[in-house]
Amino acid sequence: MSIKFTKMHGAGNDYIYIDATNTCPDNLPELARKMSDRHKGVGSDGLVAIMSSEIADFRMRMFNADGSEGEMCGNASRCIAKFVYDKGLTTRTTITLETLAGIKILQISKFNPDGTVREVTVDMGKPSFAPQDVPLASVGEMVDSSISTSMGEMRITALSMGNPHGVIFIDNVTNLEIEGIGSEIQNLPVFPAKANIEFVEVISPEELRMRVYERGSGETMACGTGACATLVAAVVTHRARRKAVIHLLGGDLSIEWAENDHVMMTGEAVTVFEGEYL
């Protein structure tokens, strides 16, 4: 059996995409682990199955490189808009997408000269600091709260963008040894479902630099929901304005926390190559 796939990335956050609108392969978690292997497989941060939906234009299921299923992925959702439009699965430029974190609205905003999709804006919904939404094992919100780590006391803001995030502001993210401290904080008892951990350097109120340690994947080149969580955390701790550019290892994302409380994310979606996995 062979599976046709498309390798795509948003700001360097790379996933393998398969068209599962008609038939879906068995055992997606195992397939994600095998295909994501950067030495023995295709190589990626995970696998995304694009499926039919009864309540939206399309449905996504996304699996991290370790096979664990995530609620949604902002960078992947932009790539889904490009995938379904470029391949003729839809002619719409506004697309609804069913995820485990609710229905997201994808707006194609720019095209390449050949008519393929270049840039997409995603309505990522409203952030939540409620402990039951993150989720947190504590009874109260964690906004600029102190935690003890092997690197000493750190201050963290925990919130949900449909998946759990912990945002930590530090002076310099470039020299950070993220693997150790990211894993340590991700697995703190306060995060019963683990969390994506963002380390953020404030350049100006309209410009932030971020590195992320993701659940199930380790450090990745980018995280769309993480960039959204970063801006929200920066706003509530009076470090940034409501619209800013987030610099990630794989590229830049424009994030705006609109007045209706929805977070809007804009960035490119890029096709890398296509193939068949045996």
Secondary structure, 3 states (H helix, E strand, C coil): CCEEEEEEEECCEEEEEEEECCCCCCCHHHHHHHHHCCCCCCCCCEEEEEECCCCCCEEEEEEECCCCEECCCHHHHHHHHHHHHHCCCCCCCEEEEEECCEEEEEEEEEECCCCCEEEEEEECCCCECCCCCCCCCCCCCCCCEEEEECCEEEEEEEEECCCEEEEEECCCCCCCCHHHHHHHHHCCCCCCCCCEEEEEEEEECCEEEEEEEECCCEEECCCHHHHHHHHHHHHHCCCCCCEEEEEECCEEEEEEECCCCCEEEEEECEEEEEEEEC
